Amino acid sequence: IFAEPTVIDLLDVRVFVDTPDDIRFIRRLQRDIVERGRTVDSVIAQYFATVRPMHLEFVEPSKRHADIIIPENAKTEIGIEFICSKIREEINGNGKTEKEIFV
C-alpha cells in the first residue's frame, strides 16, 4: 500500500509490521504446502524468482512512509495494543461506535 503515492495521502496513520525474512519465508512455505498443495521446491523457486525481489523493491522501501513501525517479536502485542487504543480514542472522539466506523 505504501508503494502507491496516491494511497499514502489517503491514510491518517501508516503502520508497518516489520517481520524478519526467515519468519516470512517459513510462513509462506508452510501455507503454500498445506493450503495450496505445492512442493517445497516450487515454493523456494517462486520465493527467489519473484517474492524476495518484489519485497526488496516495493515492500521494504515503503517502510520509510510508515508513521509507526511495529517489529514482529515478543513485544508485538504492545504495539498492537497501542494502535488499538488510538483507534478507540479516535472512535470515541467522533461520537461513533466501532460498528459504525468499521461497517
Chimera marker file (.cmm) of the C-alpha trace (Angstrom):
<marker_set name="trace">
<marker id="1" x="0.000" y="0.000" z="0.000" r="1" g="1" b="0" radius="0.5"/>
<marker id="2" x="2.784" y="2.444" z="0.882" r="1" g="1" b="0" radius="0.5"/>
<marker id="3" x="4.368" y="1.918" z="-2.532" r="1" g="1" b="0" radius="0.5"/>
<marker id="4" x="1.478" y="3.816" z="-4.139" r="1" g="1" b="0" radius="0.5"/>
<marker id="5" x="1.771" y="7.590" z="-3.516" r="1" g="1" b="0" radius="0.5"/>
<marker id="6" x="-1.934" y="8.288" z="-4.081" r="1" g="1" b="0" radius="0.5"/>
<marker id="7" x="-2.845" y="5.773" z="-1.380" r="1" g="1" b="0" radius="0.5"/>
<marker id="8" x="-0.316" y="7.132" z="1.118" r="1" g="1" b="0" radius="0.5"/>
<marker id="9" x="-2.049" y="10.522" z="1.098" r="1" g="1" b="0" radius="0.5"/>
<marker id="10" x="-5.399" y="8.914" z="1.942" r="1" g="1" b="0" radius="0.5"/>
<marker id="11" x="-4.141" y="7.351" z="5.158" r="1" g="1" b="0" radius="0.5"/>
<marker id="12" x="-4.326" y="9.106" z="8.510" r="1" g="1" b="0" radius="0.5"/>
<marker id="13" x="-1.851" y="6.754" z="10.165" r="1" g="1" b="0" radius="0.5"/>
<marker id="14" x="0.530" y="4.392" z="8.404" r="1" g="1" b="0" radius="0.5"/>
<marker id="15" x="1.548" y="1.251" z="10.300" r="1" g="1" b="0" radius="0.5"/>
<marker id="16" x="4.223" y="-1.173" z="9.101" r="1" g="1" b="0" radius="0.5"/>
<marker id="17" x="4.658" y="-4.555" z="10.798" r="1" g="1" b="0" radius="0.5"/>
<marker id="18" x="8.303" y="-5.469" z="10.271" r="1" g="1" b="0" radius="0.5"/>
<marker id="19" x="8.639" y="-9.249" z="10.109" r="1" g="1" b="0" radius="0.5"/>
<marker id="20" x="12.061" y="-10.914" z="9.735" r="1" g="1" b="0" radius="0.5"/>
<marker id="21" x="12.861" y="-12.521" z="6.367" r="1" g="1" b="0" radius="0.5"/>
<marker id="22" x="13.136" y="-16.039" z="7.759" r="1" g="1" b="0" radius="0.5"/>
<marker id="23" x="9.759" y="-15.840" z="9.512" r="1" g="1" b="0" radius="0.5"/>
<marker id="24" x="8.047" y="-14.561" z="6.351" r="1" g="1" b="0" radius="0.5"/>
<marker id="25" x="9.612" y="-17.345" z="4.302" r="1" g="1" b="0" radius="0.5"/>
<marker id="26" x="8.681" y="-20.110" z="6.761" r="1" g="1" b="0" radius="0.5"/>
<marker id="27" x="5.082" y="-18.884" z="6.944" r="1" g="1" b="0" radius="0.5"/>
<marker id="28" x="4.835" y="-18.821" z="3.147" r="1" g="1" b="0" radius="0.5"/>
<marker id="29" x="6.412" y="-22.267" z="2.871" r="1" g="1" b="0" radius="0.5"/>
<marker id="30" x="4.018" y="-23.782" z="5.411" r="1" g="1" b="0" radius="0.5"/>
<marker id="31" x="0.968" y="-22.084" z="3.915" r="1" g="1" b="0" radius="0.5"/>
<marker id="32" x="1.752" y="-23.000" z="0.327" r="1" g="1" b="0" radius="0.5"/>
<marker id="33" x="2.448" y="-26.641" z="1.158" r="1" g="1" b="0" radius="0.5"/>
<marker id="34" x="-0.571" y="-27.139" z="3.426" r="1" g="1" b="0" radius="0.5"/>
<marker id="35" x="-3.194" y="-24.897" z="1.836" r="1" g="1" b="0" radius="0.5"/>
<marker id="36" x="-2.129" y="-24.905" z="-1.804" r="1" g="1" b="0" radius="0.5"/>
<marker id="37" x="-0.610" y="-28.354" z="-2.177" r="1" g="1" b="0" radius="0.5"/>
<marker id="38" x="2.678" y="-27.045" z="-3.524" r="1" g="1" b="0" radius="0.5"/>
<marker id="39" x="6.066" y="-28.697" z="-3.248" r="1" g="1" b="0" radius="0.5"/>
<marker id="40" x="8.953" y="-27.338" z="-1.212" r="1" g="1" b="0" radius="0.5"/>
<marker id="41" x="10.995" y="-26.877" z="-4.394" r="1" g="1" b="0" radius="0.5"/>
<marker id="42" x="8.262" y="-24.865" z="-6.129" r="1" g="1" b="0" radius="0.5"/>
<marker id="43" x="7.806" y="-22.566" z="-3.132" r="1" g="1" b="0" radius="0.5"/>
<marker id="44" x="11.551" y="-21.961" z="-2.881" r="1" g="1" b="0" radius="0.5"/>
<marker id="45" x="11.822" y="-21.299" z="-6.618" r="1" g="1" b="0" radius="0.5"/>
<marker id="46" x="8.961" y="-18.788" z="-6.527" r="1" g="1" b="0" radius="0.5"/>
<marker id="47" x="10.405" y="-17.112" z="-3.454" r="1" g="1" b="0" radius="0.5"/>
<marker id="48" x="13.754" y="-16.446" z="-5.121" r="1" g="1" b="0" radius="0.5"/>
<marker id="49" x="12.292" y="-15.648" z="-8.554" r="1" g="1" b="0" radius="0.5"/>
<marker id="50" x="9.555" y="-13.206" z="-7.541" r="1" g="1" b="0" radius="0.5"/>
<marker id="51" x="8.653" y="-12.916" z="-3.855" r="1" g="1" b="0" radius="0.5"/>
<marker id="52" x="12.022" y="-11.810" z="-2.494" r="1" g="1" b="0" radius="0.5"/>
<marker id="53" x="12.854" y="-9.411" z="-5.353" r="1" g="1" b="0" radius="0.5"/>
<marker id="54" x="9.407" y="-7.774" z="-5.126" r="1" g="1" b="0" radius="0.5"/>
<marker id="55" x="9.718" y="-7.452" z="-1.364" r="1" g="1" b="0" radius="0.5"/>
<marker id="56" x="13.095" y="-5.748" z="-1.731" r="1" g="1" b="0" radius="0.5"/>
<marker id="57" x="11.842" y="-3.458" z="-4.494" r="1" g="1" b="0" radius="0.5"/>
<marker id="58" x="8.451" y="-2.437" z="-3.101" r="1" g="1" b="0" radius="0.5"/>
<marker id="59" x="7.724" y="-3.552" z="0.458" r="1" g="1" b="0" radius="0.5"/>
<marker id="60" x="10.998" y="-2.856" z="2.245" r="1" g="1" b="0" radius="0.5"/>
<marker id="61" x="11.418" y="0.694" z="0.846" r="1" g="1" b="0" radius="0.5"/>
<marker id="62" x="7.808" y="1.502" z="1.718" r="1" g="1" b="0" radius="0.5"/>
<marker id="63" x="8.689" y="1.199" z="5.394" r="1" g="1" b="0" radius="0.5"/>
<marker id="64" x="10.048" y="4.755" z="5.284" r="1" g="1" b="0" radius="0.5"/>
<marker id="65" x="6.488" y="6.049" z="4.771" r="1" g="1" b="0" radius="0.5"/>
<marker id="66" x="5.216" y="4.480" z="7.995" r="1" g="1" b="0" radius="0.5"/>
<marker id="67" x="4.333" y="6.615" z="10.970" r="1" g="1" b="0" radius="0.5"/>
<marker id="68" x="4.674" y="3.592" z="13.236" r="1" g="1" b="0" radius="0.5"/>
<marker id="69" x="6.863" y="0.521" z="12.701" r="1" g="1" b="0" radius="0.5"/>
<marker id="70" x="5.990" y="-2.475" z="14.833" r="1" g="1" b="0" radius="0.5"/>
<marker id="71" x="8.750" y="-5.087" z="14.965" r="1" g="1" b="0" radius="0.5"/>
<marker id="72" x="7.356" y="-8.596" z="14.972" r="1" g="1" b="0" radius="0.5"/>
<marker id="73" x="8.833" y="-10.145" z="18.075" r="1" g="1" b="0" radius="0.5"/>
<marker id="74" x="7.832" y="-10.975" z="21.618" r="1" g="1" b="0" radius="0.5"/>
<marker id="75" x="6.666" y="-7.383" z="22.150" r="1" g="1" b="0" radius="0.5"/>
<marker id="76" x="4.425" y="-7.166" z="19.083" r="1" g="1" b="0" radius="0.5"/>
<marker id="77" x="1.360" y="-7.264" z="21.328" r="1" g="1" b="0" radius="0.5"/>
<marker id="78" x="2.430" y="-3.974" z="22.923" r="1" g="1" b="0" radius="0.5"/>
<marker id="79" x="2.448" y="-2.267" z="19.527" r="1" g="1" b="0" radius="0.5"/>
<marker id="80" x="-0.890" y="-3.771" z="18.567" r="1" g="1" b="0" radius="0.5"/>
<marker id="81" x="-2.484" y="-2.665" z="21.836" r="1" g="1" b="0" radius="0.5"/>
<marker id="82" x="-1.099" y="0.843" z="21.295" r="1" g="1" b="0" radius="0.5"/>
<marker id="83" x="-2.649" y="1.019" z="17.817" r="1" g="1" b="0" radius="0.5"/>
<marker id="84" x="-5.973" y="-0.356" z="19.095" r="1" g="1" b="0" radius="0.5"/>
<marker id="85" x="-6.077" y="2.196" z="21.915" r="1" g="1" b="0" radius="0.5"/>
<marker id="86" x="-5.503" y="5.031" z="19.445" r="1" g="1" b="0" radius="0.5"/>
<marker id="87" x="-8.288" y="3.703" z="17.207" r="1" g="1" b="0" radius="0.5"/>
<marker id="88" x="-10.625" y="3.540" z="20.218" r="1" g="1" b="0" radius="0.5"/>
<marker id="89" x="-9.725" y="7.130" z="21.138" r="1" g="1" b="0" radius="0.5"/>
<marker id="90" x="-10.494" y="8.262" z="17.599" r="1" g="1" b="0" radius="0.5"/>
<marker id="91" x="-13.812" y="6.423" z="17.583" r="1" g="1" b="0" radius="0.5"/>
<marker id="92" x="-14.821" y="7.870" z="20.940" r="1" g="1" b="0" radius="0.5"/>
<marker id="93" x="-13.773" y="11.349" z="19.849" r="1" g="1" b="0" radius="0.5"/>
<marker id="94" x="-16.040" y="11.136" z="16.807" r="1" g="1" b="0" radius="0.5"/>
<marker id="95" x="-19.005" y="10.013" z="18.868" r="1" g="1" b="0" radius="0.5"/>
<marker id="96" x="-19.327" y="6.932" z="16.666" r="1" g="1" b="0" radius="0.5"/>
<marker id="97" x="-19.360" y="3.329" z="17.740" r="1" g="1" b="0" radius="0.5"/>
<marker id="98" x="-16.834" y="0.800" z="16.475" r="1" g="1" b="0" radius="0.5"/>
<marker id="99" x="-19.625" y="-0.813" z="14.464" r="1" g="1" b="0" radius="0.5"/>
<marker id="100" x="-20.387" y="2.479" z="12.700" r="1" g="1" b="0" radius="0.5"/>
<marker id="101" x="-16.721" y="3.008" z="11.862" r="1" g="1" b="0" radius="0.5"/>
<marker id="102" x="-15.930" y="-0.481" z="10.585" r="1" g="1" b="0" radius="0.5"/>
<marker id="103" x="-19.161" y="-1.380" z="8.770" r="1" g="1" b="0" radius="0.5"/>
<link id1="1" id2="2" r="1" g="1" b="0" radius="0.2"/>
<link id1="2" id2="3" r="1" g="1" b="0" radius="0.2"/>
<link id1="3" id2="4" r="1" g="1" b="0" radius="0.2"/>
<link id1="4" id2="5" r="1" g="1" b="0" radius="0.2"/>
<link id1="5" id2="6" r="1" g="1" b="0" radius="0.2"/>
<link id1="6" id2="7" r="1" g="1" b="0" radius="0.2"/>
<link id1="7" id2="8" r="1" g="1" b="0" radius="0.2"/>
<link id1="8" id2="9" r="1" g="1" b="0" radius="0.2"/>
<link id1="9" id2="10" r="1" g="1" b="0" radius="0.2"/>
<link id1="10" id2="11" r="1" g="1" b="0" radius="0.2"/>
<link id1="11" id2="12" r="1" g="1" b="0" radius="0.2"/>
<link id1="12" id2="13" r="1" g="1" b="0" radius="0.2"/>
<link id1="13" id2="14" r="1" g="1" b="0" radius="0.2"/>
<link id1="14" id2="15" r="1" g="1" b="0" radius="0.2"/>
<link id1="15" id2="16" r="1" g="1" b="0" radius="0.2"/>
<link id1="16" id2="17" r="1" g="1" b="0" radius="0.2"/>
<link id1="17" id2="18" r="1" g="1" b="0" radius="0.2"/>
<link id1="18" id2="19" r="1" g="1" b="0" radius="0.2"/>
<link id1="19" id2="20" r="1" g="1" b="0" radius="0.2"/>
<link id1="20" id2="21" r="1" g="1" b="0" radius="0.2"/>
<link id1="21" id2="22" r="1" g="1" b="0" radius="0.2"/>
<link id1="22" id2="23" r="1" g="1" b="0" radius="0.2"/>
<link id1="23" id2="24" r="1" g="1" b="0" radius="0.2"/>
<link id1="24" id2="25" r="1" g="1" b="0" radius="0.2"/>
<link id1="25" id2="26" r="1" g="1" b="0" radius="0.2"/>
<link id1="26" id2="27" r="1" g="1" b="0" radius="0.2"/>
<link id1="27" id2="28" r="1" g="1" b="0" radius="0.2"/>
<link id1="28" id2="29" r="1" g="1" b="0" radius="0.2"/>
<link id1="29" id2="30" r="1" g="1" b="0" radius="0.2"/>
<link id1="30" id2="31" r="1" g="1" b="0" radius="0.2"/>
<link id1="31" id2="32" r="1" g="1" b="0" radius="0.2"/>
<link id1="32" id2="33" r="1" g="1" b="0" radius="0.2"/>
<link id1="33" id2="34" r="1" g="1" b="0" radius="0.2"/>
<link id1="34" id2="35" r="1" g="1" b="0" radius="0.2"/>
<link id1="35" id2="36" r="1" g="1" b="0" radius="0.2"/>
<link id1="36" id2="37" r="1" g="1" b="0" radius="0.2"/>
<link id1="37" id2="38" r="1" g="1" b="0" radius="0.2"/>
<link id1="38" id2="39" r="1" g="1" b="0" radius="0.2"/>
<link id1="39" id2="40" r="1" g="1" b="0" radius="0.2"/>
<link id1="40" id2="41" r="1" g="1" b="0" radius="0.2"/>
<link id1="41" id2="42" r="1" g="1" b="0" radius="0.2"/>
<link id1="42" id2="43" r="1" g="1" b="0" radius="0.2"/>
<link id1="43" id2="44" r="1" g="1" b="0" radius="0.2"/>
<link id1="44" id2="45" r="1" g="1" b="0" radius="0.2"/>
<link id1="45" id2="46" r="1" g="1" b="0" radius="0.2"/>
<link id1="46" id2="47" r="1" g="1" b="0" radius="0.2"/>
<link id1="47" id2="48" r="1" g="1" b="0" radius="0.2"/>
<link id1="48" id2="49" r="1" g="1" b="0" radius="0.2"/>
<link id1="49" id2="50" r="1" g="1" b="0" radius="0.2"/>
<link id1="50" id2="51" r="1" g="1" b="0" radius="0.2"/>
<link id1="51" id2="52" r="1" g="1" b="0" radius="0.2"/>
<link id1="52" id2="53" r="1" g="1" b="0" radius="0.2"/>
<link id1="53" id2="54" r="1" g="1" b="0" radius="0.2"/>
<link id1="54" id2="55" r="1" g="1" b="0" radius="0.2"/>
<link id1="55" id2="56" r="1" g="1" b="0" radius="0.2"/>
<link id1="56" id2="57" r="1" g="1" b="0" radius="0.2"/>
<link id1="57" id2="58" r="1" g="1" b="0" radius="0.2"/>
<link id1="58" id2="59" r="1" g="1" b="0" radius="0.2"/>
<link id1="59" id2="60" r="1" g="1" b="0" radius="0.2"/>
<link id1="60" id2="61" r="1" g="1" b="0" radius="0.2"/>
<link id1="61" id2="62" r="1" g="1" b="0" radius="0.2"/>
<link id1="62" id2="63" r="1" g="1" b="0" radius="0.2"/>
<link id1="63" id2="64" r="1" g="1" b="0" radius="0.2"/>
<link id1="64" id2="65" r="1" g="1" b="0" radius="0.2"/>
<link id1="65" id2="66" r="1" g="1" b="0" radius="0.2"/>
<link id1="66" id2="67" r="1" g="1" b="0" radius="0.2"/>
<link id1="67" id2="68" r="1" g="1" b="0" radius="0.2"/>
<link id1="68" id2="69" r="1" g="1" b="0" radius="0.2"/>
<link id1="69" id2="70" r="1" g="1" b="0" radius="0.2"/>
<link id1="70" id2="71" r="1" g="1" b="0" radius="0.2"/>
<link id1="71" id2="72" r="1" g="1" b="0" radius="0.2"/>
<link id1="72" id2="73" r="1" g="1" b="0" radius="0.2"/>
<link id1="73" id2="74" r="1" g="1" b="0" radius="0.2"/>
<link id1="74" id2="75" r="1" g="1" b="0" radius="0.2"/>
<link id1="75" id2="76" r="1" g="1" b="0" radius="0.2"/>
<link id1="76" id2="77" r="1" g="1" b="0" radius="0.2"/>
<link id1="77" id2="78" r="1" g="1" b="0" radius="0.2"/>
<link id1="78" id2="79" r="1" g="1" b="0" radius="0.2"/>
<link id1="79" id2="80" r="1" g="1" b="0" radius="0.2"/>
<link id1="80" id2="81" r="1" g="1" b="0" radius="0.2"/>
<link id1="81" id2="82" r="1" g="1" b="0" radius="0.2"/>
<link id1="82" id2="83" r="1" g="1" b="0" radius="0.2"/>
<link id1="83" id2="84" r="1" g="1" b="0" radius="0.2"/>
<link id1="84" id2="85" r="1" g="1" b="0" radius="0.2"/>
<link id1="85" id2="86" r="1" g="1" b="0" radius="0.2"/>
<link id1="86" id2="87" r="1" g="1" b="0" radius="0.2"/>
<link id1="87" id2="88" r="1" g="1" b="0" radius="0.2"/>
<link id1="88" id2="89" r="1" g="1" b="0" radius="0.2"/>
<link id1="89" id2="90" r="1" g="1" b="0" radius="0.2"/>
<link id1="90" id2="91" r="1" g="1" b="0" radius="0.2"/>
<link id1="91" id2="92" r="1" g="1" b="0" radius="0.2"/>
<link id1="92" id2="93" r="1" g="1" b="0" radius="0.2"/>
<link id1="93" id2="94" r="1" g="1" b="0" radius="0.2"/>
<link id1="94" id2="95" r="1" g="1" b="0" radius="0.2"/>
<link id1="95" id2="96" r="1" g="1" b="0" radius="0.2"/>
<link id1="96" id2="97" r="1" g="1" b="0" radius="0.2"/>
<link id1="97" id2="98" r="1" g="1" b="0" radius="0.2"/>
<link id1="98" id2="99" r="1" g="1" b="0" radius="0.2"/>
<link id1="99" id2="100" r="1" g="1" b="0" radius="0.2"/>
<link id1="100" id2="101" r="1" g="1" b="0" radius="0.2"/>
<link id1="101" id2="102" r="1" g="1" b="0" radius="0.2"/>
<link id1="102" id2="103" r="1" g="1" b="0" radius="0.2"/>
</marker_set>
